[in-house]
Amino acid sequence: DAKTTQPTSMDCAEGRAANLPCNHSTISGNEYVYWYRQIHSQGPQYIIHGLKNNETNEMASLIITEDRKSSTLILPHATLRDTAVYYCIVRPPVAGGGADGLTFGKGTHLIIQP
Amino acid sequence: DAGVIQSPRHEVTEMGQEVTLRCKPISGHDYLFWYRQTMMRGLELLIYFNNNVPIDDSGMPEDRFSAKMPNASFSTLKIQPSEPRDSAVYFCASSPDPYEQYFGPGTRLTVT
Protein backbone atom coordinates (compact mmCIF):
# COMPACT_ATOMS: atom_id res chain seq x y z
CA ASP A 1 0.00 0.00 0.00
CA ALA A 2 1.19 3.53 -0.75
CA LYS A 3 2.62 5.49 2.16
CA THR A 4 0.72 8.56 3.35
CA THR A 5 1.99 11.67 5.12
CA GLN A 6 -0.27 13.79 7.31
CA PRO A 7 0.41 16.66 9.71
CA THR A 8 0.53 15.51 13.30
CA SER A 9 -2.02 18.04 14.51
CA MET A 10 -4.20 20.92 13.36
CA ASP A 11 -6.51 23.45 14.93
CA CYS A 12 -9.69 24.85 13.46
CA ALA A 13 -12.25 27.29 14.78
CA GLU A 14 -15.75 26.03 15.36
CA GLY A 15 -18.02 26.82 12.43
CA ARG A 16 -15.18 27.17 9.97
CA ALA A 17 -14.18 24.68 7.30
CA ALA A 18 -11.52 22.20 8.39
CA ASN A 19 -9.14 21.22 5.59
CA LEU A 20 -7.02 18.17 6.33
CA PRO A 21 -4.22 17.44 3.86
CA CYS A 22 -2.71 14.09 2.96
CA ASN A 23 0.27 13.38 0.74
CA HIS A 24 0.43 10.07 -1.10
CA SER A 25 2.99 10.69 -3.82
CA THR A 26 3.63 6.98 -4.46
CA ILE A 27 -0.02 6.12 -5.05
CA SER A 28 -0.70 3.63 -7.82
CA GLY A 29 -3.33 4.04 -10.49
CA ASN A 30 -5.79 1.62 -8.94
CA GLU A 31 -5.39 2.63 -5.30
CA TYR A 32 -8.25 4.30 -3.48
CA VAL A 33 -7.95 7.07 -0.91
CA TYR A 34 -9.94 6.47 2.29
CA TRP A 35 -10.55 8.66 5.28
CA TYR A 36 -11.50 7.43 8.72
CA ARG A 37 -11.62 9.26 12.01
CA GLN A 38 -11.42 8.18 15.63
CA ILE A 39 -13.06 10.22 18.32
CA HIS A 40 -11.54 9.75 21.76
CA SER A 41 -12.45 6.42 23.39
CA GLN A 42 -14.42 5.27 20.36
CA GLY A 43 -13.74 2.96 17.43
CA PRO A 44 -12.69 4.39 14.08
CA GLN A 45 -15.46 5.70 11.84
CA TYR A 46 -15.54 5.64 8.05
CA ILE A 47 -15.87 9.08 6.47
CA ILE A 48 -15.39 8.90 2.73
CA HIS A 49 -13.33 7.36 -0.06
CA GLY A 50 -12.43 8.18 -3.66
CA LEU A 51 -10.34 7.12 -6.63
CA LYS A 52 -9.95 10.03 -9.03
CA ASN A 53 -12.97 12.28 -8.82
CA ASN A 54 -13.87 14.54 -5.97
CA GLU A 55 -16.43 13.04 -3.65
CA THR A 56 -18.98 14.49 -1.25
CA ASN A 57 -21.28 12.93 1.29
CA GLU A 58 -23.19 14.08 4.34
CA MET A 59 -20.05 14.15 6.45
CA ALA A 60 -17.34 15.62 4.26
CA SER A 61 -15.85 16.33 0.86
CA LEU A 62 -12.77 14.69 -0.57
CA ILE A 63 -10.67 16.62 -3.06
CA ILE A 64 -8.05 14.58 -4.94
CA THR A 65 -5.49 16.42 -7.05
CA GLU A 66 -5.34 15.66 -10.74
CA ASP A 67 -2.03 13.81 -10.39
CA ARG A 68 -3.51 11.96 -7.37
CA LYS A 69 -0.41 12.58 -5.32
CA SER A 70 -2.31 14.39 -2.60
CA SER A 71 -5.81 14.88 -1.28
CA THR A 72 -7.72 17.08 1.14
CA LEU A 73 -10.57 16.14 3.41
CA ILE A 74 -12.92 19.04 4.01
CA LEU A 75 -15.33 19.27 6.93
CA PRO A 76 -17.43 22.23 5.77
CA HIS A 77 -18.67 23.51 9.13
CA ALA A 78 -16.60 22.02 11.92
CA THR A 79 -18.18 21.47 15.32
CA LEU A 80 -16.63 20.54 18.65
CA ARG A 81 -17.74 16.95 18.03
CA ASP A 82 -15.41 16.80 15.04
CA THR A 83 -12.37 16.83 17.34
CA ALA A 84 -10.72 13.51 16.55
CA VAL A 85 -7.76 11.79 14.92
CA TYR A 86 -8.24 11.66 11.15
CA TYR A 87 -6.58 8.88 9.19
CA CYS A 88 -5.82 9.00 5.48
CA ILE A 89 -5.38 5.49 4.05
CA VAL A 90 -4.40 4.44 0.55
CA ARG A 91 -5.04 0.89 -0.56
CA PRO A 92 -5.63 -1.03 -3.77
CA PRO A 93 -8.83 -2.91 -4.48
CA VAL A 94 -8.76 -6.54 -3.45
CA ALA A 95 -8.65 -9.11 -6.22
CA GLY A 96 -12.11 -10.51 -6.79
CA GLY A 97 -13.82 -7.46 -5.34
CA GLY A 98 -13.42 -8.47 -1.73
CA ALA A 99 -12.31 -6.56 1.34
CA ASP A 100 -9.20 -6.72 3.45
CA GLY A 101 -7.82 -5.02 6.51
CA LEU A 102 -6.89 -1.37 6.87
CA THR A 103 -3.38 -0.11 7.59
CA PHE A 104 -3.61 2.90 9.87
CA GLY A 105 -0.82 5.46 10.20
CA LYS A 106 -0.56 8.05 12.95
CA GLY A 107 -3.17 10.38 11.46
CA THR A 108 -3.86 14.04 12.16
CA HIS A 109 -5.21 15.12 15.51
CA LEU A 110 -7.77 17.78 14.62
CA ILE A 111 -8.79 20.05 17.48
CA ILE A 112 -11.85 22.23 17.00
CA GLN A 113 -11.57 25.35 19.08
CA PRO A 114 -14.72 27.01 20.47
CA ASP B 1 -29.31 -1.29 13.78
CA ALA B 2 -27.32 -1.77 16.98
CA GLY B 3 -23.98 -1.64 15.24
CA VAL B 4 -21.06 -3.90 16.06
CA ILE B 5 -21.34 -5.18 19.62
CA GLN B 6 -18.30 -6.09 21.69
CA SER B 7 -18.09 -7.57 25.14
CA PRO B 8 -16.82 -7.05 27.68
CA ARG B 9 -16.09 -3.33 27.36
CA HIS B 10 -13.39 -3.55 30.01
CA GLU B 11 -11.41 -6.54 31.18
CA VAL B 12 -8.78 -6.67 33.90
CA THR B 13 -6.98 -9.94 34.41
CA GLU B 14 -3.80 -11.30 35.86
CA MET B 15 -0.89 -12.51 33.84
CA GLY B 16 -1.27 -16.13 32.85
CA GLN B 17 -5.05 -16.11 32.75
CA GLU B 18 -7.13 -16.87 29.69
CA VAL B 19 -9.00 -13.94 28.17
CA THR B 20 -11.88 -14.19 25.69
CA LEU B 21 -13.15 -11.17 23.80
CA ARG B 22 -16.45 -11.35 21.96
CA CYS B 23 -17.90 -9.66 18.92
CA LYS B 24 -21.28 -9.61 17.23
CA PRO B 25 -21.01 -8.09 13.74
CA ILE B 26 -23.73 -6.18 11.95
CA SER B 27 -26.21 -8.57 10.40
CA GLY B 28 -25.57 -9.18 6.73
CA HIS B 29 -21.93 -8.15 6.78
CA ASP B 30 -19.71 -10.82 5.22
CA TYR B 31 -16.41 -9.57 6.62
CA LEU B 32 -15.23 -9.42 10.20
CA PHE B 33 -11.97 -7.87 11.38
CA TRP B 34 -10.07 -7.84 14.67
CA TYR B 35 -7.72 -4.91 15.38
CA ARG B 36 -5.57 -3.97 18.35
CA GLN B 37 -4.63 -0.44 19.39
CA THR B 38 -1.76 0.59 21.64
CA MET B 39 0.00 3.89 22.15
CA MET B 40 3.26 2.45 20.86
CA ARG B 41 2.03 0.62 17.77
CA GLY B 42 -1.22 2.39 16.92
CA LEU B 43 -4.02 0.43 15.22
CA GLU B 44 -2.98 -2.96 13.88
CA LEU B 45 -4.96 -5.58 12.00
CA LEU B 46 -4.80 -8.97 13.73
CA ILE B 47 -7.02 -11.19 11.59
CA TYR B 48 -10.04 -11.05 9.35
CA PHE B 49 -12.76 -13.43 8.21
CA ASN B 50 -14.89 -13.67 5.09
CA ASN B 51 -18.09 -15.67 5.41
CA ASN B 52 -16.81 -17.11 8.71
CA VAL B 53 -13.56 -18.34 7.15
CA PRO B 54 -10.23 -16.84 8.31
CA ILE B 55 -8.56 -15.15 5.35
CA ASP B 56 -5.47 -13.47 6.78
CA ASP B 57 -4.09 -14.08 10.26
CA SER B 58 -0.61 -12.75 9.60
CA GLY B 59 -1.15 -9.98 12.14
CA MET B 60 -1.77 -12.35 15.03
CA PRO B 61 1.18 -11.75 17.37
CA GLU B 62 1.89 -15.33 18.37
CA ASP B 63 0.38 -18.67 19.17
CA ARG B 64 -1.11 -17.36 22.38
CA PHE B 65 -3.69 -15.57 20.25
CA SER B 66 -6.50 -17.40 18.48
CA ALA B 67 -9.71 -16.26 16.80
CA LYS B 68 -12.81 -18.12 15.76
CA MET B 69 -16.00 -17.34 13.95
CA PRO B 70 -18.38 -20.27 14.48
CA ASN B 71 -21.25 -18.51 12.72
CA ALA B 72 -22.11 -15.30 10.93
CA SER B 73 -23.21 -13.52 14.08
CA PHE B 74 -20.42 -14.27 16.52
CA SER B 75 -16.64 -14.19 16.78
CA THR B 76 -14.16 -14.59 19.61
CA LEU B 77 -10.57 -13.55 20.14
CA LYS B 78 -8.81 -15.58 22.80
CA ILE B 79 -5.51 -14.95 24.51
CA GLN B 80 -4.06 -17.85 26.49
CA PRO B 81 -1.98 -17.26 28.54
CA SER B 82 -2.25 -13.49 28.74
CA GLU B 83 0.77 -11.25 29.35
CA PRO B 84 1.07 -7.60 30.42
CA ARG B 85 2.21 -6.62 26.92
CA ASP B 86 -1.19 -7.73 25.61
CA SER B 87 -2.77 -4.75 27.35
CA ALA B 88 -4.50 -2.74 24.62
CA VAL B 89 -7.86 -1.79 23.19
CA TYR B 90 -9.18 -4.52 20.92
CA PHE B 91 -11.61 -3.50 18.18
CA CYS B 92 -13.88 -5.65 16.12
CA ALA B 93 -15.18 -4.34 12.80
CA SER B 94 -17.53 -5.69 10.16
CA SER B 95 -17.99 -4.78 6.53
CA PRO B 96 -20.56 -5.43 3.81
CA ASP B 97 -18.25 -4.38 0.98
CA PRO B 98 -14.64 -3.47 0.19
CA TYR B 99 -15.05 0.15 1.22
CA GLU B 100 -16.64 0.79 4.61
CA GLN B 101 -15.71 -0.90 7.84
CA TYR B 102 -17.93 -0.42 10.87
CA PHE B 103 -16.06 -0.57 14.14
CA GLY B 104 -17.34 -1.59 17.53
CA PRO B 105 -16.68 0.39 20.71
CA GLY B 106 -13.70 -1.77 21.64
CA THR B 107 -12.65 -3.84 24.64
CA ARG B 108 -10.05 -2.29 26.89
CA LEU B 109 -7.87 -5.13 28.19
CA THR B 110 -5.51 -4.67 31.11
CA VAL B 111 -3.24 -7.54 32.08
CA THR B 112 -1.49 -7.08 35.43
Interface residues (C-beta under 8 A of the other chain):
Chain A: Y32 Y34 Y36 Q42 G43 P44 Q45 Y46 H49 P93 V94 G97 G98 A99 D100 G101 L102 T103 F104 G105 K106
Chain B: V4 Y31 F33 Y35 G42 L43 E44 L45 Y48 N50 I55 D56 G59 F91 A93 S95 D97 P98 Y99 E100 Q101 Y102 F103 G104 P105 G106
